[in-house]
Amino acid sequence: MSMDPIKIGVLGLRFGLQQMREVMRGEDRQFVGIRAVCDNVPERLKEGCEAFRCAGYDDLDRMLGDSDIEAVALFTGPAGRAGLIRRILHAGKHVMTTKPFEVDPEAGLAVLQEAAALGLVLHLNSPSALPGDDIRQILAWRSEE
């Protein structure tokens, strides 16, 4: 079964640039199409645009207005991240982020519930959506039983 890559925007390039470079070098790259990057530091924004040959935004709301973007990979610090996630969700975009995804447990739970109510995915990138080599081998052994 073939599927089109998910068209994503990347927010927060201090950590996100490194993370997305790893994704684009790995086997998961077939599932991701980076359409835009967003950062408020001009040097990082330029580096991200060049690395992924994509559009660049210095403002989240402008990137969220890009109708081509289906999901946002969010790589900012965890303090207050629930607010950013909420903005992304209300723009109709799915979210992939890192852990811990929010330092305030009540805000974290509320935004998880909000994502579910909106029918949007809020995915933490750890663990990967695909099993690693070790788990894949274990699954293969189990299927031989």
C-alpha positions as CSV (number, residue, x, y, z in Angstrom):
1,M,0.0,0.0,0.0
2,S,1.4,3.4,-1.0
3,M,0.6,6.6,0.7
4,D,1.4,10.2,0.0
5,P,3.9,11.9,2.3
6,I,2.4,14.0,5.1
7,K,3.0,17.7,4.2
8,I,4.4,19.3,7.3
9,G,5.6,22.6,8.7
10,V,8.4,22.6,11.2
11,L,8.2,25.1,14.2
12,G,11.4,25.6,16.3
13,L,14.6,25.0,14.4
14,R,17.0,25.1,17.4
15,F,16.2,21.5,18.0
16,G,13.9,20.8,15.1
17,L,16.5,21.2,12.4
18,Q,18.6,18.4,13.9
19,Q,15.5,16.2,14.4
20,M,14.1,16.7,10.9
21,R,17.5,16.1,9.3
22,E,17.6,12.7,11.1
23,V,14.1,11.9,9.9
24,M,14.9,12.9,6.3
25,R,18.0,10.7,6.3
26,G,16.1,7.7,7.7
27,E,13.6,5.2,6.4
28,D,10.7,7.4,7.7
29,R,11.5,10.1,5.1
30,Q,9.1,8.4,2.7
31,F,6.2,9.5,5.0
32,V,7.2,13.2,5.3
33,G,7.3,16.1,3.0
34,I,8.7,19.3,4.6
35,R,6.8,22.2,3.1
36,A,7.8,25.0,5.4
37,V,9.9,25.9,8.4
38,C,9.3,28.5,11.1
39,D,11.6,30.2,13.5
40,N,12.1,33.7,14.9
41,V,15.9,33.6,14.5
42,P,16.8,34.7,11.0
43,E,20.0,32.6,10.7
44,R,18.2,29.4,11.7
45,L,15.3,30.2,9.4
46,K,17.7,30.6,6.5
47,E,19.5,27.4,7.4
48,G,16.2,25.5,7.6
49,C,14.9,26.8,4.2
50,E,18.2,25.8,2.6
51,A,18.4,22.4,4.2
52,F,14.8,21.4,3.2
53,R,14.4,23.6,0.1
54,C,11.1,24.9,1.4
55,A,9.2,28.1,2.4
56,G,10.2,29.9,5.5
57,Y,8.1,31.8,8.1
58,D,9.1,33.9,11.0
59,D,5.5,33.9,12.4
60,L,3.5,30.8,13.4
61,D,0.2,32.2,12.3
62,R,1.4,32.9,8.8
63,M,2.7,29.3,8.5
64,L,-0.6,28.0,9.8
65,G,-2.3,29.9,7.1
66,D,-0.5,27.8,4.5
67,S,-3.3,25.5,3.3
68,D,-0.7,23.0,1.9
69,I,0.5,22.1,5.4
70,E,-1.4,19.2,7.0
71,A,0.6,18.9,10.2
72,V,3.2,20.7,12.3
73,A,6.3,19.2,13.8
74,L,6.7,21.3,17.0
75,F,10.2,21.6,18.5
76,T,9.9,24.4,21.0
77,G,10.6,24.1,24.8
78,P,7.9,22.3,26.8
79,A,6.9,25.2,29.0
80,G,3.7,26.6,27.6
81,R,3.7,24.3,24.6
82,A,0.0,23.4,25.1
83,G,-0.9,26.9,24.0
84,L,1.1,26.4,20.8
85,I,-0.5,23.0,20.2
86,R,-3.9,24.5,20.7
87,R,-3.2,27.2,18.1
88,I,-2.0,24.5,15.6
89,L,-5.1,22.3,16.3
90,H,-7.5,25.2,15.8
91,A,-5.9,25.9,12.5
92,G,-7.0,22.3,11.5
93,K,-3.5,20.8,11.5
94,H,-2.2,17.7,13.2
95,V,0.7,17.9,15.6
96,M,3.9,15.9,16.1
97,T,6.0,17.0,19.1
98,T,8.6,15.8,21.5
99,K,8.4,14.8,25.2
100,P,7.8,16.1,27.6
101,F,5.2,17.9,25.5
102,E,4.0,20.2,28.4
103,V,5.3,20.9,31.9
104,D,1.9,21.7,33.2
105,P,0.0,18.4,33.5
106,E,-3.4,20.0,33.5
107,A,-2.7,22.0,30.4
108,G,-1.2,18.9,28.8
109,L,-4.3,16.8,29.5
110,A,-6.7,19.6,28.4
111,V,-4.9,19.9,25.0
112,L,-4.9,16.1,24.5
113,Q,-8.6,16.0,25.1
114,E,-9.1,19.0,22.8
115,A,-7.1,17.2,20.0
116,A,-9.4,14.1,20.4
117,A,-12.5,16.2,20.4
118,L,-11.4,17.9,17.2
119,G,-10.5,14.6,15.6
120,L,-6.9,15.6,15.1
121,V,-3.7,13.7,15.9
122,L,-1.3,14.8,18.6
123,H,1.7,12.5,18.3
124,L,4.7,12.4,20.5
125,N,7.7,11.4,18.4
126,S,9.1,9.1,20.9
127,P,8.7,6.2,20.4
128,S,8.7,6.3,16.6
129,A,5.4,5.5,14.8
130,L,7.3,2.6,13.2
131,P,8.9,-0.2,15.1
132,G,12.7,-0.1,15.3
133,D,14.9,-2.9,14.0
134,D,14.9,-4.7,17.4
135,I,11.1,-4.7,17.7
136,R,10.7,-5.6,14.1
137,Q,12.9,-8.7,14.7
138,I,10.9,-9.6,17.7
139,L,7.6,-9.3,15.8
140,A,9.1,-11.5,13.0
141,W,10.0,-14.2,15.5
142,R,6.6,-14.0,17.1
143,S,4.9,-14.5,13.7
144,E,7.0,-17.7,13.2
145,E,5.4,-19.3,16.2
